[in-house]
């Protein structure tokens, strides 16, 4: 094996190890204050609909810049969004920014489009169909 291929293999091993270390990081529930490894947490990435305007505008979905996640320890939902009390603000909250950076390390991130009374399993099936 030439040196270049050997280095590429070493890089792959280190990248996987780095990924596993990051996936072991924990997130704290705002209700029970217990921590859960992010590799065990499913996150909902919220989206909102832009209504049609005129002949050419609107009629599409955009990110609401909001994540929610369910705490497996106490069963409560937690929220993190970009912009304090206004999810459409340009200000970034530390938790939202942290979750955005570590998005690939969560168990899964499902796209949520204002579906009411939908189970996580139904949401997974809907996402797989897209």
MMTF fields as JSON, N, C-alpha, C and O atoms, coordinates in Angstrom:
{
  "mmtfVersion": "1.0.0",
  "mmtfProducer": "UNKNOWN",
  "numBonds": 519,
  "numAtoms": 520,
  "numGroups": 130,
  "numChains": 1,
  "numModels": 1,
  "chainsPerModel": [1],
  "groupsPerChain": [130],
  "chainIdList": ["A"],
  "bondAtomList": [4, 2, 8, 6, 12, 10, 16, 14, 20, 18, 24, 22, 28, 26, 32, 30, 36, 34, 40, 38, 44, 42, 48, 46, 52, 50, 56, 54, 60, 58, 64, 62, 68, 66, 72, 70, 76, 74, 80, 78, 84, 82, 88, 86, 92, 90, 96, 94, 100, 98, 104, 102, 108, 106, 112, 110, 116, 114, 120, 118, 124, 122, 128, 126, 132, 130, 136, 134, 140, 138, 144, 142, 148, 146, 152, 150, 156, 154, 160, 158, 164, 162, 168, 166, 172, 170, 176, 174, 180, 178, 184, 182, 188, 186, 192, 190, 196, 194, 200, 198, 204, 202, 208, 206, 212, 210, 216, 214, 220, 218, 224, 222, 228, 226, 232, 230, 236, 234, 240, 238, 244, 242, 248, 246, 252, 250, 256, 254, 260, 258, 264, 262, 268, 266, 272, 270, 276, 274, 280, 278, 284, 282, 288, 286, 292, 290, 296, 294, 300, 298, 304, 302, 308, 306, 312, 310, 316, 314, 320, 318, 324, 322, 328, 326, 332, 330, 336, 334, 340, 338, 344, 342, 348, 346, 352, 350, 356, 354, 360, 358, 364, 362, 368, 366, 372, 370, 376, 374, 380, 378, 384, 382, 388, 386, 392, 390, 396, 394, 400, 398, 404, 402, 408, 406, 412, 410, 416, 414, 420, 418, 424, 422, 428, 426, 432, 430, 436, 434, 440, 438, 444, 442, 448, 446, 452, 450, 456, 454, 460, 458, 464, 462, 468, 466, 472, 470, 476, 474, 480, 478, 484, 482, 488, 486, 492, 490, 496, 494, 500, 498, 504, 502, 508, 506, 512, 510, 516, 514],
  "bondOrderList": [1, 1, 1, 1, 1, 1, 1, 1, 1, 1, 1, 1, 1, 1, 1, 1, 1, 1, 1, 1, 1, 1, 1, 1, 1, 1, 1, 1, 1, 1, 1, 1, 1, 1, 1, 1, 1, 1, 1, 1, 1, 1, 1, 1, 1, 1, 1, 1, 1, 1, 1, 1, 1, 1, 1, 1, 1, 1, 1, 1, 1, 1, 1, 1, 1, 1, 1, 1, 1, 1, 1, 1, 1, 1, 1, 1, 1, 1, 1, 1, 1, 1, 1, 1, 1, 1, 1, 1, 1, 1, 1, 1, 1, 1, 1, 1, 1, 1, 1, 1, 1, 1, 1, 1, 1, 1, 1, 1, 1, 1, 1, 1, 1, 1, 1, 1, 1, 1, 1, 1, 1, 1, 1, 1, 1, 1, 1, 1, 1],
  "groupList": [{"groupName": "UNK", "atomNameList": ["N", "CA", "C", "O"], "elementList": ["N", "C", "C", "O"], "formalChargeList": [0, 0, 0, 0], "bondAtomList": [1, 0, 2, 1, 3, 2], "bondOrderList": [1, 1, 2], "singleLetterCode": "X", "chemCompType": "L-PEPTIDE LINKING"}],
  "groupTypeList": [0, 0, 0, 0, 0, 0, 0, 0, 0, 0, 0, 0, 0, 0, 0, 0, 0, 0, 0, 0, 0, 0, 0, 0, 0, 0, 0, 0, 0, 0, 0, 0, 0, 0, 0, 0, 0, 0, 0, 0, 0, 0, 0, 0, 0, 0, 0, 0, 0, 0, 0, 0, 0, 0, 0, 0, 0, 0, 0, 0, 0, 0, 0, 0, 0, 0, 0, 0, 0, 0, 0, 0, 0, 0, 0, 0, 0, 0, 0, 0, 0, 0, 0, 0, 0, 0, 0, 0, 0, 0, 0, 0, 0, 0, 0, 0, 0, 0, 0, 0, 0, 0, 0, 0, 0, 0, 0, 0, 0, 0, 0, 0, 0, 0, 0, 0, 0, 0, 0, 0, 0, 0, 0, 0, 0, 0, 0, 0, 0, 0],
  "groupIdList": [1, 2, 3, 4, 5, 6, 7, 8, 9, 10, 11, 12, 13, 14, 15, 16, 17, 18, 19, 20, 21, 22, 23, 24, 25, 26, 27, 28, 29, 30, 31, 32, 33, 34, 35, 36, 37, 38, 39, 40, 41, 42, 43, 44, 45, 46, 47, 48, 49, 50, 51, 52, 53, 54, 55, 56, 57, 58, 59, 60, 61, 62, 63, 64, 65, 66, 67, 68, 69, 70, 71, 72, 73, 74, 75, 76, 77, 78, 79, 80, 81, 82, 83, 84, 85, 86, 87, 88, 89, 90, 91, 92, 93, 94, 95, 96, 97, 98, 99, 100, 101, 102, 103, 104, 105, 106, 107, 108, 109, 110, 111, 112, 113, 114, 115, 116, 117, 118, 119, 120, 121, 122, 123, 124, 125, 126, 127, 128, 129, 130],
  "secStructList": [7, 7, 2, 2, 2, 2, 2, 2, 2, 2, 2, 2, 2, 2, 2, 2, 2, 2, 2, 2, 2, 2, 2, 6, 7, 3, 3, 3, 7, 6, 6, 6, 7, 7, 3, 3, 3, 4, 4, 4, 7, 3, 3, 3, 3, 3, 3, 3, 3, 3, 7, 7, 5, 6, 6, 6, 5, 7, 7, 3, 3, 3, 3, 3, 3, 3, 3, 3, 3, 3, 7, 6, 6, 6, 7, 7, 3, 3, 3, 3, 3, 1, 1, 6, 6, 7, 6, 6, 1, 1, 7, 7, 7, 2, 2, 2, 2, 2, 2, 2, 2, 6, 4, 4, 4, 1, 1, 3, 3, 3, 3, 3, 7, 1, 7, 1, 1, 7, 7, 2, 2, 2, 2, 2, 2, 2, 2, 2, 2, 7],
  "xCoordList": [0.861, 0.0, 0.906, 1.841, 0.606, 1.444, 1.075, 0.028, 1.92, 1.772, 0.48, -0.163, 0.097, -1.133, -2.367, -3.214, -2.469, -3.617, -3.601, -4.654, -2.431, -2.298, -2.794, -3.507, -2.42, -2.869, -4.38, -5.047, -4.931, -6.382, -7.123, -8.158, -6.619, -7.231, -7.171, -8.142, -6.042, -5.888, -6.853, -7.431, -7.025, -7.961, -9.388, -10.121, -9.797, -11.138, -11.353, -12.406, -10.353, -10.451, -10.581, -11.409, -9.783, -9.836, -11.153, -11.697, -11.664, -12.954, -14.076, -14.938, -14.079, -15.1, -14.972, -15.978, -13.752, -13.528, -13.994, -14.61, -13.703, -14.138, -15.67, -16.251, -16.314, -17.778, -18.363, -19.305, -17.807, -18.305, -18.116, -18.983, -17.005, -16.764, -17.793, -18.347, -18.054, -19.034, -20.44, -21.228, -20.768, -22.097, -22.317, -23.456, -21.243, -21.366, -21.655, -21.948, -21.574, -21.885, -23.333, -24.152, -23.628, -24.969, -25.706, -25.109, -27.026, -27.894, -28.739, -29.213, -28.924, -29.64, -31.095, -31.39, -31.991, -33.42, -33.698, -33.191, -34.491, -34.832, -35.88, -36.147, -36.479, -37.502, -36.921, -37.04, -36.293, -35.768, -34.279, -33.729, -33.632, -32.209, -31.268, -30.092, -31.795, -30.934, -30.345, -30.914, -29.194, -28.478, -28.645, -28.687, -28.739, -28.885, -27.858, -27.684, -27.162, -26.242, -27.017, -28.09, -26.467, -27.212, -27.402, -28.298, -26.589, -26.765, -28.055, -28.464, -28.701, -29.959, -31.171, -32.289, -30.955, -32.022, -32.507, -31.71, -33.832, -34.459, -34.878, -35.497, -34.534, -34.816, -35.83, -35.769, -36.762, -37.678, -37.184, -37.046, -36.917, -36.533, -37.81, -38.379, -38.251, -39.525, -39.41, -38.392, -40.49, -40.596, -41.937, -42.891, -42.015, -43.304, -43.577, -42.669, -44.856, -45.334, -45.423, -45.914, -44.951, -45.081, -46.231, -46.134, -47.318, -48.524, -48.265, -47.404, -49.037, -48.903, -49.209, -50.12, -48.424, -48.663, -48.554, -47.537, -49.583, -49.57, -49.466, -49.92, -48.865, -48.744, -47.529, -47.542, -46.48, -45.221, -44.646, -43.705, -45.16, -44.51, -45.136, -46.301, -44.358, -44.857, -45.097, -44.553, -45.946, -46.317, -45.125, -44.874, -44.392, -43.272, -43.015, -43.55, -42.2, -41.837, -40.414, -39.542, -40.182, -38.836, -38.588, -39.523, -37.327, -36.97, -37.46, -37.292, -38.063, -38.478, -37.32, -37.458, -36.177, -35.002, -35.369, -35.061, -36.043, -36.447, -36.293, -36.665, -35.742, -35.643, -36.443, -36.462, -37.101, -37.655, -37.141, -36.88, -37.0, -36.57, -37.253, -37.53, -37.512, -38.236, -37.23, -36.349, -37.365, -36.465, -36.92, -38.044, -36.073, -36.463, -36.53, -37.055, -36.0, -35.969, -37.233, -37.716, -37.77, -38.971, -40.178, -41.292, -39.971, -41.086, -41.562, -42.632, -40.806, -41.201, -40.497, -39.415, -41.135, -40.549, -39.725, -40.114, -38.584, -37.697, -37.622, -37.764, -37.4, -37.37, -36.086, -35.632, -35.516, -34.39, -34.652, -34.902, -34.597, -34.789, -33.876, -33.275, -33.803, -32.941, -33.711, -34.538, -33.462, -34.083, -34.897, -35.919, -34.492, -35.21, -36.666, -36.976, -37.575, -39.004, -39.599, -40.734, -38.851, -39.337, -38.562, -37.419, -39.158, -38.426, -38.02, -37.228, -38.54, -38.196, -37.124, -36.748, -36.632, -35.592, -34.262, -34.088, -33.323, -31.994, -31.025, -29.917, -31.407, -30.517, -30.417, -31.428, -29.222, -29.017, -28.816, -27.939, -29.628, -29.452, -28.35, -28.173, -27.601, -26.498, -26.926, -26.219, -28.062, -28.493, -28.835, -28.47, -29.532, -29.871, -28.604, -28.501, -27.643, -26.391, -25.654, -25.143, -25.601, -24.935, -25.616, -24.943, -26.95, -27.688, -27.48, -27.413, -27.378, -27.133, -25.768, -25.634, -24.765, -23.412, -23.37, -22.715, -24.069, -24.028, -25.17, -25.405, -25.869, -27.006, -26.69, -27.522, -25.533, -25.264, -25.059, -25.094, -24.849, -24.532, -25.763, -25.658, -26.921, -28.156, -28.611, -28.226, -29.426, -29.929, -30.615, -30.381, -31.45, -32.101, -32.652, -32.946, -32.784, -33.394, -34.521, -34.28, -35.748, -36.927, -37.449, -37.478, -37.861, -38.45, -39.913, -40.676, -40.294, -41.655, -42.325, -41.809, -43.494, -44.22, -45.6, -46.612, -45.641, -46.887, -47.961, -49.154, -47.531, -48.507, -49.043, -48.273, -50.339, -50.97, -51.277, -51.616, -51.161, -51.519, -50.845, -51.488, -49.579, -48.848, -47.855, -47.226, -47.729, -46.784, -45.39, -45.24, -44.384, -43.015, -42.871, -42.182, -43.511, -43.416, -44.041, -43.489, -45.188, -45.825, -44.942, -44.853, -44.297, -43.398, -42.195, -41.754, -41.663, -40.546, -40.944, -40.198, -42.131, -42.604, -42.786, -42.424, -43.351, -43.58, -42.229, -42.098, -41.234, -39.91, -39.267, -38.648, -39.4, -38.813, -39.439, -38.785, -40.714, -41.418, -40.954, -41.142, -40.344, -39.916, -38.717, -38.225],
  "yCoordList": [-1.178, 0.0, 1.238, 1.344, 2.158, 3.358, 4.295, 4.143, 5.232, 6.136, 6.947, 7.175, 7.382, 8.176, 7.384, 7.904, 6.151, 5.311, 5.04, 5.015, 4.842, 4.61, 5.826, 5.68, 7.008, 8.245, 8.399, 8.782, 8.107, 8.195, 7.255, 7.629, 6.054, 5.094, 5.602, 5.486, 6.158, 6.718, 7.876, 8.009, 8.713, 9.841, 9.33, 9.867, 8.307, 7.724, 7.213, 7.44, 6.523, 5.988, 7.129, 7.058, 8.175, 9.317, 10.084, 10.542, 10.224, 10.906, 10.132, 10.735, 8.811, 7.991, 8.091, 8.192, 8.064, 8.185, 9.56, 9.661, 10.595, 11.942, 12.028, 12.632, 11.413, 11.401, 10.719, 11.232, 9.57, 8.825, 9.626, 9.609, 10.315, 11.14, 12.265, 12.527, 12.929, 14.02, 13.503, 14.197, 12.308, 11.73, 11.364, 11.176, 11.264, 10.978, 12.222, 12.125, 13.385, 14.613, 14.538, 13.826, 15.279, 15.195, 16.52, 17.584, 16.412, 17.586, 17.53, 16.464, 18.684, 18.736, 19.142, 20.107, 18.389, 18.682, 19.936, 20.071, 20.838, 22.061, 21.809, 22.691, 20.617, 20.294, 19.51, 19.934, 18.364, 17.515, 17.754, 17.287, 18.485, 18.825, 17.619, 17.723, 16.471, 15.3, 15.383, 16.004, 14.745, 14.789, 13.475, 12.402, 13.574, 12.411, 12.53, 13.613, 11.419, 11.47, 11.818, 11.268, 12.73, 13.184, 12.073, 12.168, 11.028, 9.913, 9.139, 8.306, 9.415, 8.752, 9.67, 9.28, 10.885, 11.888, 12.109, 12.302, 12.077, 12.429, 13.889, 14.321, 14.633, 16.065, 16.327, 15.715, 17.24, 17.713, 19.081, 19.993, 19.227, 20.506, 21.116, 20.588, 22.219, 22.818, 23.653, 24.296, 23.619, 24.399, 25.116, 24.638, 26.26, 26.941, 27.278, 27.412, 27.407, 27.584, 29.059, 29.861, 29.414, 30.769, 30.725, 30.097, 31.404, 31.39, 32.073, 32.945, 31.652, 32.293, 33.79, 34.223, 34.563, 36.006, 36.39, 36.129, 36.998, 37.407, 36.207, 35.111, 36.423, 35.368, 34.479, 33.319, 34.994, 34.25, 34.016, 33.234, 34.648, 34.553, 33.518, 33.153, 33.053, 32.149, 30.735, 30.295, 30.019, 28.629, 27.684, 26.834, 27.853, 26.964, 26.918, 27.723, 25.978, 25.794, 26.287, 26.124, 26.889, 27.321, 26.898, 26.643, 26.831, 26.466, 27.535, 28.729, 27.105, 28.026, 28.311, 29.077, 27.685, 27.815, 27.474, 28.205, 26.329, 25.841, 24.33, 23.628, 23.84, 22.413, 22.102, 22.895, 20.952, 20.421, 19.006, 18.317, 18.58, 17.21, 16.726, 17.49, 15.432, 14.777, 14.161, 13.407, 14.486, 13.931, 12.508, 12.323, 11.505, 10.127, 9.842, 8.809, 10.754, 10.521, 11.021, 10.377, 12.161, 12.688, 12.786, 13.033, 12.594, 12.603, 13.985, 14.104, 15.027, 16.388, 16.815, 16.326, 17.735, 18.299, 19.521, 20.312, 19.676, 20.815, 21.569, 20.978, 22.877, 23.708, 24.529, 25.038, 24.648, 25.554, 26.247, 25.593, 27.568, 28.258, 29.458, 29.928, 29.922, 31.029, 32.316, 32.683, 33.014, 34.318, 34.559, 35.242, 34.03, 34.335, 33.93, 32.789, 34.861, 34.555, 34.637, 34.211, 35.176, 35.309, 34.354, 34.645, 33.216, 32.254, 32.783, 32.138, 33.945, 34.504, 35.588, 36.188, 35.843, 36.845, 36.371, 35.181, 37.292, 36.956, 36.573, 36.121, 36.741, 36.424, 34.919, 34.222, 34.407, 32.97, 32.648, 33.217, 31.734, 31.314, 30.261, 29.514, 30.187, 29.222, 27.767, 27.025, 27.343, 25.957, 25.658, 24.6, 26.575, 26.363, 26.241, 25.36, 27.122, 27.09, 25.767, 25.154, 25.331, 24.078, 22.894, 22.013, 22.875, 21.781, 21.792, 20.729, 22.972, 23.064, 22.477, 21.749, 22.794, 22.283, 20.766, 20.08, 20.242, 18.801, 18.024, 16.867, 18.634, 17.995, 16.589, 15.699, 16.341, 14.981, 13.943, 12.741, 14.387, 13.457, 12.99, 12.085, 13.591, 13.147, 11.829, 11.499, 11.086, 9.806, 10.019, 9.271, 11.032, 11.389, 12.8, 13.281, 13.451, 14.775, 14.666, 14.442, 14.827, 14.712, 16.102, 16.985, 16.289, 17.557, 17.588, 16.668, 18.655, 18.797, 19.972, 21.09, 19.705, 20.711, 20.981, 20.855, 21.346, 21.715, 20.63, 20.93, 19.365, 18.279, 18.182, 18.137, 18.152, 18.053, 16.584, 15.826, 16.189, 14.834, 13.748, 12.767, 13.914, 12.915, 12.234, 12.883, 10.923, 10.19, 10.277, 10.61, 9.973, 9.984, 8.954, 9.207, 7.811, 6.759, 7.229, 6.982, 7.904, 8.444, 9.504, 9.58, 10.317, 11.345, 10.722, 11.216, 9.631, 8.92, 8.369, 8.5, 7.747, 7.178, 8.274, 8.102, 9.405, 10.517, 11.042, 11.363, 11.127, 11.605, 10.634, 11.066, 9.333, 8.324, 8.375, 8.054, 8.784, 8.835, 10.011, 10.004, 11.022, 12.223, 11.951, 12.842],
  "zCoordList": [0.0, 0.0, 0.0, 0.793, -0.898, -0.923, 0.228, 0.857, 0.482, 1.635, 1.56, 2.585, 0.374, 0.214, 0.648, 1.374, 0.215, 0.598, 2.105, 2.743, 2.659, 4.094, 4.88, 5.873, 4.437, 5.101, 4.965, 5.926, 3.783, 3.579, 4.518, 5.069, 4.709, 5.634, 7.07, 7.817, 7.447, 8.795, 9.018, 10.097, 7.999, 8.096, 8.288, 9.119, 7.541, 7.687, 9.108, 9.704, 9.645, 11.006, 12.005, 12.914, 11.856, 12.775, 12.657, 13.662, 11.437, 11.253, 11.934, 12.572, 11.811, 12.472, 13.982, 14.685, 14.484, 15.921, 16.421, 17.482, 15.665, 16.02, 16.046, 16.948, 15.045, 14.987, 16.228, 16.832, 16.603, 17.767, 19.054, 19.928, 19.174, 20.367, 20.436, 21.504, 19.318, 19.298, 19.584, 20.226, 19.124, 19.35, 20.818, 21.247, 21.582, 23.018, 23.848, 25.04, 23.221, 23.953, 24.416, 23.835, 25.46, 26.035, 25.914, 25.757, 25.994, 25.989, 27.253, 27.646, 27.885, 29.164, 28.949, 28.243, 29.569, 29.521, 30.35, 31.463, 29.816, 30.551, 31.63, 32.447, 31.645, 32.64, 33.823, 34.973, 33.533, 34.614, 34.865, 35.862, 33.954, 34.041, 33.97, 34.318, 33.517, 33.304, 31.903, 31.006, 31.737, 30.468, 29.712, 30.312, 28.374, 27.501, 26.382, 25.824, 26.037, 24.894, 23.621, 23.371, 22.82, 21.641, 20.617, 19.778, 20.66, 19.711, 19.985, 19.177, 21.133, 21.491, 21.346, 21.682, 20.847, 20.812, 19.381, 18.463, 19.208, 17.931, 18.009, 18.981, 16.98, 16.921, 15.816, 14.75, 16.075, 15.033, 14.584, 15.4, 13.285, 12.701, 12.121, 11.166, 12.699, 12.32, 11.045, 10.785, 10.261, 9.036, 9.05, 9.664, 8.378, 8.265, 6.804, 5.983, 6.523, 5.154, 4.808, 5.602, 3.629, 3.097, 2.093, 1.039, 2.446, 1.596, 0.261, 0.145, -0.753, -2.062, -1.987, -1.282, -2.731, -2.839, -4.306, -4.949, -4.824, -6.226, -7.152, -6.823, -8.308, -9.31, -9.101, -9.513, -8.472, -8.46, -7.062, -6.928, -6.036, -4.727, -3.816, -3.975, -2.868, -1.841, -2.322, -3.335, -1.551, -1.805, -1.657, -2.512, -0.544, -0.252, 1.256, 2.018, 1.66, 3.064, 3.304, 2.45, 4.469, 4.866, 6.31, 7.07, 6.664, 8.034, 9.002, 8.755, 10.098, 11.152, 12.1, 13.053, 11.828, 12.691, 14.128, 15.069, 14.26, 15.575, 15.618, 14.678, 16.717, 16.981, 18.237, 19.179, 18.252, 19.496, 19.646, 18.659, 20.884, 21.151, 22.415, 23.339, 22.42, 23.498, 24.462, 24.05, 25.75, 26.761, 27.097, 27.566, 26.87, 27.174, 28.67, 29.082, 29.482, 30.931, 31.634, 32.566, 31.197, 31.867, 30.936, 31.398, 29.623, 28.675, 28.258, 27.661, 28.551, 28.18, 26.892, 26.567, 26.168, 24.961, 25.319, 26.178, 24.657, 24.834, 23.518, 22.448, 23.599, 22.4, 22.368, 23.393, 21.186, 20.95, 19.632, 18.619, 19.64, 18.364, 18.245, 19.211, 17.034, 16.669, 16.89, 16.055, 17.994, 18.14, 19.39, 19.32, 20.533, 21.77, 21.698, 21.356, 22.02, 22.0, 20.599, 20.383, 19.656, 18.288, 17.381, 17.028, 16.992, 16.17, 14.803, 14.115, 14.383, 13.078, 13.192, 12.185, 14.395, 14.626, 14.061, 13.795, 13.876, 13.363, 14.482, 14.193, 15.746, 16.856, 17.05, 16.97, 17.303, 17.484, 18.955, 19.605, 19.484, 20.873, 20.922, 19.96, 22.033, 22.122, 21.903, 21.222, 22.461, 22.296, 20.846, 20.332, 20.175, 18.759, 17.926, 17.071, 18.172, 17.43, 17.681, 16.744, 18.939, 19.301, 18.617, 18.081, 18.635, 17.998, 16.485, 15.868, 15.878, 14.437, 14.086, 13.102, 14.891, 14.655, 14.804, 14.02, 15.81, 16.105, 15.458, 15.807, 14.538, 13.855, 13.348, 13.522, 12.73, 12.232, 13.34, 13.073, 14.562, 15.645, 16.425, 17.252, 16.173, 16.825, 16.198, 15.077, 16.927, 16.415, 15.064, 14.115, 14.99, 13.73, 13.847, 14.942, 12.705, 12.629, 11.612, 10.425, 12.084, 11.223, 10.889, 11.745, 9.641, 9.215, 9.633, 9.338, 10.322, 10.84, 10.129, 10.139, 9.503, 8.734, 9.333, 8.643, 10.595, 11.287, 11.283, 11.33, 11.227, 11.288, 12.719, 13.678, 12.845, 14.161, 14.455, 13.546, 15.706, 16.154, 15.317, 14.944, 15.024, 14.268, 15.21, 16.046, 15.061, 15.903, 15.281, 14.106, 16.083, 15.57, 14.445, 13.456, 14.593, 13.571, 12.253, 11.181, 12.332, 11.126, 10.474, 9.248, 11.295, 10.783, 10.082, 9.045, 10.65, 10.022, 8.657, 7.686, 8.587, 7.318, 6.276, 5.112, 6.703, 5.794, 5.276, 4.095, 6.163, 5.759, 4.78, 3.808, 5.014, 4.128, 2.735, 1.743, 2.664, 1.389, 0.52, -0.696, 1.16, 0.403, -0.408, -1.101]
}
